[in-house]
Amino acid sequence: MTDFMKLLGTITALLVLFSAFNYLIKGINKKYRKEIQTSKYKNVFNILMKFTVKNHKLLGLLAIVTGSVHGLYQLNAYGYQIGIGFILAGVTTLAFIYIQGILGIYGYKIKKSKRGLWFYNHRFVAVIILLALVLHKTLLG
């Protein structure tokens, strides 16, 4: 695996992680709003929150693009030489990233609602993606 493809895989994982921060940051803000506003880290938290909320969709889209390029290159360059378990973990992770994108588009463009079954599935799939990324990285060794 080339260094660039390793980097692209790492970038994909970071994009997924930063996109998932949207939920975490909003939850922290909801629960600790008063404490945050009196904290010396208020400005840092507010900047982080604005970034994650504003860029959530972009981060997800970039994760789909970088993950697709990474996966297609790896399959094309190495085929099954790198191990079927590793490939299945990567393909499964990418499939869940695509499902996540479809859920996000459905909720934002079609349902046009902030809550509903799609929303809770969107959160659930995020957890699955994070676990799948850990599995994929673990199989890499």
Salt bridges, closest charged atoms under 4 A:
none
